[in-house]
Amino acid sequence: MRHSRYRTFTWRGLLLSAAWSCMGQAAALEPNVACIAANCGLQLGSCAFDSGCRTALGCVQKCTSNDADVRQACLITCVESTPTIKYDALTACIVQHSCLPKPAPRSCPWPSHPNAMAAVALSDLEGTWYVLRGLSPAYDCWSCQTMKFTQQSSTQSRYDYAYMVKSPLLSRISCSISSVMDDYRVAIPGRFHETYRAHGVVGNDDWFVLSNPHPDYALLYYCGASAMDSYQGAVVITRSPNTEVPATILDSFRQALKDADFPAPITLDSFCTMDHDACPATKSTGY
Protein backbone atom coordinates (compact mmCIF):
# COMPACT_ATOMS: atom_id res chain seq x y z
CA MET A 1 0.00 0.00 0.00
CA ARG A 2 2.80 2.43 0.81
CA HIS A 3 4.41 2.14 -2.65
CA SER A 4 1.02 2.30 -4.34
CA ARG A 5 0.17 5.44 -2.41
CA TYR A 6 3.48 7.07 -3.27
CA ARG A 7 2.93 6.57 -7.00
CA THR A 8 -0.13 8.80 -6.85
CA PHE A 9 2.19 11.77 -6.23
CA THR A 10 3.86 13.14 -9.35
CA TRP A 11 6.84 15.42 -8.94
CA ARG A 12 4.83 18.32 -10.37
CA GLY A 13 2.05 17.48 -7.95
CA LEU A 14 4.51 17.61 -5.06
CA LEU A 15 5.87 20.93 -6.30
CA LEU A 16 2.44 22.49 -6.56
CA SER A 17 1.35 21.10 -3.20
CA ALA A 18 4.48 22.47 -1.54
CA ALA A 19 3.90 25.87 -3.08
CA TRP A 20 0.22 26.06 -2.12
CA SER A 21 0.94 24.89 1.42
CA CYS A 22 3.18 27.94 1.87
CA MET A 23 0.82 30.41 0.27
CA GLY A 24 -1.76 30.54 3.05
CA GLN A 25 -4.26 33.33 2.54
CA ALA A 26 -2.25 34.60 -0.43
CA ALA A 27 -2.94 31.44 -2.42
CA ALA A 28 -4.53 33.40 -5.25
CA LEU A 29 -0.97 34.35 -6.30
CA GLU A 30 1.09 32.13 -8.57
CA PRO A 31 4.05 30.33 -6.94
CA ASN A 32 7.30 29.88 -8.85
CA VAL A 33 7.39 26.12 -9.38
CA ALA A 34 10.64 26.31 -11.37
CA CYS A 35 12.31 28.10 -8.45
CA ILE A 36 11.24 25.37 -6.04
CA ALA A 37 12.54 22.66 -8.37
CA ALA A 38 15.88 24.45 -8.89
CA ASN A 39 16.61 25.40 -5.29
CA CYS A 40 14.77 22.92 -3.08
CA GLY A 41 15.21 19.62 -4.89
CA LEU A 42 16.90 17.93 -1.93
CA GLN A 43 14.17 18.98 0.49
CA LEU A 44 11.47 18.03 -2.00
CA GLY A 45 13.03 14.59 -2.47
CA SER A 46 13.22 14.05 1.28
CA CYS A 47 9.56 15.01 1.54
CA ALA A 48 8.61 12.60 -1.24
CA PHE A 49 10.06 9.70 0.72
CA ASP A 50 8.53 10.76 4.04
CA SER A 51 4.97 9.53 4.57
CA GLY A 52 4.03 12.37 6.91
CA CYS A 53 5.29 15.05 4.54
CA ARG A 54 3.55 13.44 1.55
CA THR A 55 0.33 13.20 3.51
CA ALA A 56 0.50 16.87 4.46
CA LEU A 57 1.12 17.97 0.88
CA GLY A 58 -1.64 15.72 -0.41
CA CYS A 59 -4.00 17.18 2.15
CA VAL A 60 -3.29 20.80 1.27
CA GLN A 61 -4.26 20.14 -2.34
CA LYS A 62 -7.83 19.87 -1.07
CA CYS A 63 -7.75 23.31 0.59
CA THR A 64 -9.37 25.10 -2.32
CA SER A 65 -12.06 27.23 -0.69
CA ASN A 66 -12.48 30.74 -2.06
CA ASP A 67 -12.85 31.92 1.53
CA ALA A 68 -9.34 32.85 2.71
CA ASP A 69 -10.10 32.06 6.37
CA VAL A 70 -11.54 28.65 5.55
CA ARG A 71 -8.58 27.88 3.29
CA GLN A 72 -6.05 28.91 5.94
CA ALA A 73 -7.77 26.83 8.63
CA CYS A 74 -7.68 23.86 6.25
CA LEU A 75 -3.95 24.33 5.65
CA ILE A 76 -3.22 24.54 9.37
CA THR A 77 -5.20 21.33 10.00
CA CYS A 78 -3.30 19.50 7.26
CA VAL A 79 0.12 20.55 8.48
CA GLU A 80 -0.53 20.00 12.18
CA SER A 81 -2.17 16.60 11.64
CA THR A 82 1.04 15.08 10.27
CA PRO A 83 3.92 17.14 11.73
CA THR A 84 7.35 16.37 10.30
CA ILE A 85 10.70 18.15 10.11
CA LYS A 86 10.86 17.23 6.41
CA TYR A 87 7.90 19.48 5.73
CA ASP A 88 9.38 22.30 7.78
CA ALA A 89 12.69 22.04 5.91
CA LEU A 90 10.88 22.22 2.57
CA THR A 91 8.79 25.26 3.46
CA ALA A 92 11.82 27.02 4.96
CA CYS A 93 13.74 26.44 1.71
CA ILE A 94 10.87 27.76 -0.41
CA VAL A 95 10.71 30.94 1.65
CA GLN A 96 14.50 31.34 1.88
CA HIS A 97 14.90 31.27 -1.91
CA SER A 98 11.95 33.62 -2.51
CA CYS A 99 10.06 31.04 -4.55
CA LEU A 100 6.81 32.69 -3.52
CA PRO A 101 5.58 36.02 -4.81
CA LYS A 102 5.92 38.79 -2.27
CA PRO A 103 2.65 39.27 -0.40
CA ALA A 104 0.99 42.65 -0.27
CA PRO A 105 2.33 44.93 2.47
CA ARG A 106 0.83 44.41 5.90
CA SER A 107 -2.67 45.75 5.58
CA CYS A 108 -4.21 45.07 8.98
CA PRO A 109 -4.99 48.21 10.95
CA TRP A 110 -3.63 49.34 14.28
CA PRO A 111 -5.94 50.92 16.85
CA SER A 112 -6.53 54.52 15.86
CA HIS A 113 -6.18 55.67 19.46
CA PRO A 114 -3.29 53.62 20.96
CA ASN A 115 -3.05 55.82 24.03
CA ALA A 116 -6.48 54.61 25.10
CA MET A 117 -5.14 51.06 25.52
CA ALA A 118 -4.49 49.37 28.85
CA ALA A 119 -1.06 50.23 30.27
CA VAL A 120 -0.10 46.58 30.75
CA ALA A 121 3.47 45.31 31.11
CA LEU A 122 4.73 41.85 30.23
CA SER A 123 4.99 41.11 33.94
CA ASP A 124 1.22 41.59 34.19
CA LEU A 125 0.72 38.80 31.66
CA GLU A 126 3.05 36.35 33.42
CA GLY A 127 1.65 32.82 33.65
CA THR A 128 -1.02 30.88 31.77
CA TRP A 129 -4.11 32.33 30.12
CA TYR A 130 -7.02 30.59 28.39
CA VAL A 131 -8.63 31.87 25.21
CA LEU A 132 -12.42 32.05 25.61
CA ARG A 133 -13.34 34.00 22.48
CA GLY A 134 -11.62 34.76 19.20
CA LEU A 135 -12.07 36.98 16.17
CA SER A 136 -10.26 35.26 13.29
CA PRO A 137 -11.84 32.02 12.00
CA ALA A 138 -8.42 31.03 10.64
CA TYR A 139 -6.30 31.66 13.74
CA ASP A 140 -8.39 32.34 16.85
CA CYS A 141 -11.14 29.70 16.90
CA TRP A 142 -9.19 26.52 17.62
CA SER A 143 -10.15 24.38 20.61
CA CYS A 144 -8.27 24.38 23.90
CA GLN A 145 -6.14 27.46 23.24
CA THR A 146 -3.71 28.55 25.94
CA MET A 147 -1.20 31.39 26.09
CA LYS A 148 1.71 31.17 28.51
CA PHE A 149 4.07 34.07 29.22
CA THR A 150 7.39 33.45 30.98
CA GLN A 151 9.39 36.60 31.59
CA GLN A 152 13.04 36.42 30.52
CA SER A 153 13.98 40.02 31.30
CA SER A 154 12.30 43.33 32.07
CA THR A 155 11.54 43.83 28.38
CA GLN A 156 11.20 40.30 27.00
CA SER A 157 9.13 37.17 27.62
CA ARG A 158 8.94 33.70 26.18
CA TYR A 159 5.49 33.18 24.70
CA ASP A 160 4.12 29.63 24.36
CA TYR A 161 0.90 29.22 22.42
CA ALA A 162 -0.96 25.88 22.37
CA TYR A 163 -4.15 24.76 20.65
CA MET A 164 -5.86 21.65 19.29
CA VAL A 165 -7.02 20.70 15.81
CA LYS A 166 -9.39 17.99 14.67
CA SER A 167 -7.32 15.71 12.50
CA PRO A 168 -8.65 13.53 9.69
CA LEU A 169 -6.34 10.81 11.04
CA LEU A 170 -6.65 11.38 14.80
CA SER A 171 -9.64 12.58 16.74
CA ARG A 172 -7.60 15.46 18.18
CA ILE A 173 -4.00 16.53 18.14
CA SER A 174 -2.39 19.23 20.25
CA CYS A 175 -0.04 21.79 18.73
CA SER A 176 2.22 24.47 20.13
CA ILE A 177 4.43 27.33 19.00
CA SER A 178 7.07 29.09 21.08
CA SER A 179 8.20 32.63 20.34
CA VAL A 180 9.71 35.76 21.82
CA MET A 181 7.58 38.70 22.99
CA ASP A 182 9.24 42.11 23.33
CA ASP A 183 7.83 44.97 25.40
CA TYR A 184 7.30 48.04 23.20
CA ARG A 185 5.12 49.90 25.67
CA VAL A 186 7.71 52.66 26.10
CA ALA A 187 6.53 53.95 22.72
CA ILE A 188 2.90 52.83 23.01
CA PRO A 189 1.42 51.59 26.33
CA GLY A 190 0.14 48.01 26.15
CA ARG A 191 1.93 47.20 22.89
CA PHE A 192 4.14 44.12 22.43
CA HIS A 193 6.05 42.71 19.48
CA GLU A 194 6.25 38.96 18.77
CA THR A 195 8.76 37.15 16.56
CA TYR A 196 8.02 33.50 15.82
CA ARG A 197 8.89 30.59 13.56
CA ALA A 198 6.21 28.09 12.59
CA HIS A 199 6.95 25.18 10.25
CA GLY A 200 10.00 26.86 8.79
CA VAL A 201 8.36 30.25 8.27
CA VAL A 202 9.25 33.39 10.25
CA GLY A 203 6.55 35.87 11.21
CA ASN A 204 6.16 39.07 13.21
CA ASP A 205 3.12 40.29 15.11
CA ASP A 206 2.26 43.49 16.93
CA TRP A 207 0.02 42.89 19.94
CA PHE A 208 -2.15 45.48 21.69
CA VAL A 209 -3.84 45.11 25.07
CA LEU A 210 -7.13 46.86 24.35
CA SER A 211 -8.61 46.24 27.77
CA ASN A 212 -7.60 44.77 31.12
CA PRO A 213 -10.41 45.78 33.50
CA HIS A 214 -9.55 43.00 35.96
CA PRO A 215 -6.31 41.05 36.60
CA ASP A 216 -8.05 37.85 35.44
CA TYR A 217 -9.43 39.15 32.11
CA ALA A 218 -7.96 40.87 29.07
CA LEU A 219 -8.81 41.69 25.47
CA LEU A 220 -5.88 41.44 23.05
CA TYR A 221 -5.69 42.50 19.41
CA TYR A 222 -2.89 41.56 17.00
CA CYS A 223 -1.75 42.51 13.52
CA GLY A 224 0.92 40.39 11.86
CA ALA A 225 2.67 39.24 8.71
CA SER A 226 4.85 36.38 7.53
CA ALA A 227 6.52 35.55 4.22
CA MET A 228 3.13 34.48 2.87
CA ASP A 229 0.47 36.89 4.05
CA SER A 230 -0.72 39.44 6.57
CA TYR A 231 -3.45 38.81 9.11
CA GLN A 232 -5.24 40.19 12.14
CA GLY A 233 -7.20 38.84 15.05
CA ALA A 234 -8.27 39.37 18.62
CA VAL A 235 -8.85 37.18 21.66
CA VAL A 236 -10.58 37.35 25.00
CA ILE A 237 -8.35 35.67 27.59
CA THR A 238 -8.88 34.65 31.19
CA ARG A 239 -6.97 32.97 34.00
CA SER A 240 -9.57 30.19 34.34
CA PRO A 241 -10.59 27.88 31.45
CA ASN A 242 -14.16 27.30 32.57
CA THR A 243 -15.67 30.59 33.56
CA GLU A 244 -18.47 32.91 32.60
CA VAL A 245 -17.09 36.33 31.81
CA PRO A 246 -18.94 38.87 33.97
CA ALA A 247 -21.23 41.24 32.12
CA THR A 248 -19.30 44.24 33.39
CA ILE A 249 -16.10 42.84 31.87
CA LEU A 250 -17.80 42.21 28.53
CA ASP A 251 -19.11 45.76 28.58
CA SER A 252 -15.55 47.00 29.11
CA PHE A 253 -14.37 44.94 26.12
CA ARG A 254 -17.14 46.31 23.91
CA GLN A 255 -16.23 49.84 24.86
CA ALA A 256 -12.53 49.16 24.25
CA LEU A 257 -13.24 47.90 20.73
CA LYS A 258 -15.27 51.02 20.10
CA ASP A 259 -12.55 53.28 21.53
CA ALA A 260 -9.89 51.59 19.37
CA ASP A 261 -11.75 53.07 16.39
CA PHE A 262 -10.68 50.51 13.79
CA PRO A 263 -11.40 51.55 10.17
CA ALA A 264 -13.64 48.49 9.88
CA PRO A 265 -15.46 48.28 13.22
CA ILE A 266 -14.86 45.12 15.28
CA THR A 267 -17.63 43.98 17.61
CA LEU A 268 -17.55 41.34 20.32
CA ASP A 269 -20.61 39.71 18.76
CA SER A 270 -18.47 38.60 15.81
CA PHE A 271 -16.12 36.56 18.05
CA CYS A 272 -16.31 32.77 18.14
CA THR A 273 -16.55 31.00 21.52
CA MET A 274 -14.27 28.14 22.64
CA ASP A 275 -15.16 25.25 24.92
CA HIS A 276 -12.40 24.06 27.28
CA ASP A 277 -14.42 21.25 28.83
CA ALA A 278 -13.01 18.54 26.54
CA CYS A 279 -9.30 19.28 26.38
CA PRO A 280 -7.51 16.00 27.13
CA ALA A 281 -3.75 15.73 27.14
CA THR A 282 -3.04 14.17 23.76
CA LYS A 283 -0.20 13.82 21.31
CA SER A 284 1.83 17.03 20.91
CA THR A 285 3.54 18.09 17.71
CA GLY A 286 6.41 19.67 19.61
CA TYR A 287 6.41 22.76 17.41
C-alpha positions in Angstrom: 0.0 0.0 0.0 2.8 2.4 0.8 4.4 2.1 -2.6 1.0 2.3 -4.3 0.2 5.4 -2.4 3.5 7.1 -3.3 2.9 6.6 -7.0 -0.1 8.8 -6.9 2.2 11.8 -6.2 3.9 13.1 -9.3 6.8 15.4 -8.9 4.8 18.3 -10.4 2.0 17.5 -8.0 4.5 17.6 -5.1 5.9 20.9 -6.3 2.4 22.5 -6.6 1.4 21.1 -3.2 4.5 22.5 -1.5 3.9 25.9 -3.1 0.2 26.1 -2.1 0.9 24.9 1.4 3.2 27.9 1.9 0.8 30.4 0.3 -1.8 30.5 3.0 -4.3 33.3 2.5 -2.2 34.6 -0.4 -2.9 31.4 -2.4 -4.5 33.4 -5.3 -1.0 34.3 -6.3 1.1 32.1 -8.6 4.1 30.3 -6.9 7.3 29.9 -8.9 7.4 26.1 -9.4 10.6 26.3 -11.4 12.3 28.1 -8.4 11.2 25.4 -6.0 12.5 22.7 -8.4 15.9 24.5 -8.9 16.6 25.4 -5.3 14.8 22.9 -3.1 15.2 19.6 -4.9 16.9 17.9 -1.9 14.2 19.0 0.5 11.5 18.0 -2.0 13.0 14.6 -2.5 13.2 14.1 1.3 9.6 15.0 1.5 8.6 12.6 -1.2 10.1 9.7 0.7 8.5 10.8 4.0 5.0 9.5 4.6 4.0 12.4 6.9 5.3 15.0 4.5 3.6 13.4 1.5 0.3 13.2 3.5 0.5 16.9 4.5 1.1 18.0 0.9 -1.6 15.7 -0.4 -4.0 17.2 2.1 -3.3 20.8 1.3 -4.3 20.1 -2.3 -7.8 19.9 -1.1 -7.7 23.3 0.6 -9.4 25.1 -2.3 -12.1 27.2 -0.7 -12.5 30.7 -2.1 -12.9 31.9 1.5 -9.3 32.9 2.7 -10.1 32.1 6.4 -11.5 28.6 5.5 -8.6 27.9 3.3 -6.1 28.9 5.9 -7.8 26.8 8.6 -7.7 23.9 6.3 -4.0 24.3 5.6 -3.2 24.5 9.4 -5.2 21.3 10.0 -3.3 19.5 7.3 0.1 20.5 8.5 -0.5 20.0 12.2 -2.2 16.6 11.6 1.0 15.1 10.3 3.9 17.1 11.7 7.3 16.4 10.3 10.7 18.1 10.1 10.9 17.2 6.4 7.9 19.5 5.7 9.4 22.3 7.8 12.7 22.0 5.9 10.9 22.2 2.6 8.8 25.3 3.5 11.8 27.0 5.0 13.7 26.4 1.7 10.9 27.8 -0.4 10.7 30.9 1.6 14.5 31.3 1.9 14.9 31.3 -1.9 11.9 33.6 -2.5 10.1 31.0 -4.5 6.8 32.7 -3.5 5.6 36.0 -4.8 5.9 38.8 -2.3 2.7 39.3 -0.4 1.0 42.6 -0.3 2.3 44.9 2.5 0.8 44.4 5.9 -2.7 45.8 5.6 -4.2 45.1 9.0 -5.0 48.2 10.9 -3.6 49.3 14.3 -5.9 50.9 16.9 -6.5 54.5 15.9 -6.2 55.7 19.5 -3.3 53.6 21.0 -3.0 55.8 24.0 -6.5 54.6 25.1 -5.1 51.1 25.5 -4.5 49.4 28.8 -1.1 50.2 30.3 -0.1 46.6 30.7 3.5 45.3 31.1 4.7 41.8 30.2 5.0 41.1 33.9 1.2 41.6 34.2 0.7 38.8 31.7 3.0 36.3 33.4 1.6 32.8 33.6 -1.0 30.9 31.8 -4.1 32.3 30.1 -7.0 30.6 28.4 -8.6 31.9 25.2 -12.4 32.1 25.6 -13.3 34.0 22.5 -11.6 34.8 19.2 -12.1 37.0 16.2 -10.3 35.3 13.3 -11.8 32.0 12.0 -8.4 31.0 10.6 -6.3 31.7 13.7 -8.4 32.3 16.8 -11.1 29.7 16.9 -9.2 26.5 17.6 -10.2 24.4 20.6 -8.3 24.4 23.9 -6.1 27.5 23.2 -3.7 28.5 25.9 -1.2 31.4 26.1 1.7 31.2 28.5 4.1 34.1 29.2 7.4 33.5 31.0 9.4 36.6 31.6 13.0 36.4 30.5 14.0 40.0 31.3 12.3 43.3 32.1 11.5 43.8 28.4 11.2 40.3 27.0 9.1 37.2 27.6 8.9 33.7 26.2 5.5 33.2 24.7 4.1 29.6 24.4 0.9 29.2 22.4 -1.0 25.9 22.4 -4.1 24.8 20.6 -5.9 21.6 19.3 -7.0 20.7 15.8 -9.4 18.0 14.7 -7.3 15.7 12.5 -8.6 13.5 9.7 -6.3 10.8 11.0 -6.6 11.4 14.8 -9.6 12.6 16.7 -7.6 15.5 18.2 -4.0 16.5 18.1 -2.4 19.2 20.3 0.0 21.8 18.7 2.2 24.5 20.1 4.4 27.3 19.0 7.1 29.1 21.1 8.2 32.6 20.3 9.7 35.8 21.8 7.6 38.7 23.0 9.2 42.1 23.3 7.8 45.0 25.4 7.3 48.0 23.2 5.1 49.9 25.7 7.7 52.7 26.1 6.5 53.9 22.7 2.9 52.8 23.0 1.4 51.6 26.3 0.1 48.0 26.2 1.9 47.2 22.9 4.1 44.1 22.4 6.1 42.7 19.5 6.3 39.0 18.8 8.8 37.2 16.6 8.0 33.5 15.8 8.9 30.6 13.6 6.2 28.1 12.6 6.9 25.2 10.2 10.0 26.9 8.8 8.4 30.2 8.3 9.2 33.4 10.2 6.6 35.9 11.2 6.2 39.1 13.2 3.1 40.3 15.1 2.3 43.5 16.9 0.0 42.9 19.9 -2.1 45.5 21.7 -3.8 45.1 25.1 -7.1 46.9 24.3 -8.6 46.2 27.8 -7.6 44.8 31.1 -10.4 45.8 33.5 -9.6 43.0 36.0 -6.3 41.1 36.6 -8.0 37.8 35.4 -9.4 39.2 32.1 -8.0 40.9 29.1 -8.8 41.7 25.5 -5.9 41.4 23.0 -5.7 42.5 19.4 -2.9 41.6 17.0 -1.8 42.5 13.5 0.9 40.4 11.9 2.7 39.2 8.7 4.8 36.4 7.5 6.5 35.6 4.2 3.1 34.5 2.9 0.5 36.9 4.1 -0.7 39.4 6.6 -3.5 38.8 9.1 -5.2 40.2 12.1 -7.2 38.8 15.1 -8.3 39.4 18.6 -8.8 37.2 21.7 -10.6 37.3 25.0 -8.3 35.7 27.6 -8.9 34.7 31.2 -7.0 33.0 34.0 -9.6 30.2 34.3 -10.6 27.9 31.4 -14.2 27.3 32.6 -15.7 30.6 33.6 -18.5 32.9 32.6 -17.1 36.3 31.8 -18.9 38.9 34.0 -21.2 41.2 32.1 -19.3 44.2 33.4 -16.1 42.8 31.9 -17.8 42.2 28.5 -19.1 45.8 28.6 -15.5 47.0 29.1 -14.4 44.9 26.1 -17.1 46.3 23.9 -16.2 49.8 24.9 -12.5 49.2 24.3 -13.2 47.9 20.7 -15.3 51.0 20.1 -12.5 53.3 21.5 -9.9 51.6 19.4 -11.7 53.1 16.4 -10.7 50.5 13.8 -11.4 51.5 10.2 -13.6 48.5 9.9 -15.5 48.3 13.2 -14.9 45.1 15.3 -17.6 44.0 17.6 -17.6 41.3 20.3 -20.6 39.7 18.8 -18.5 38.6 15.8 -16.1 36.6 18.0 -16.3 32.8 18.1 -16.5 31.0 21.5 -14.3 28.1 22.6 -15.2 25.2 24.9 -12.4 24.1 27.3 -14.4 21.2 28.8 -13.0 18.5 26.5 -9.3 19.3 26.4 -7.5 16.0 27.1 -3.7 15.7 27.1 -3.0 14.2 23.8 -0.2 13.8 21.3 1.8 17.0 20.9 3.5 18.1 17.7 6.4 19.7 19.6 6.4 22.8 17.4 
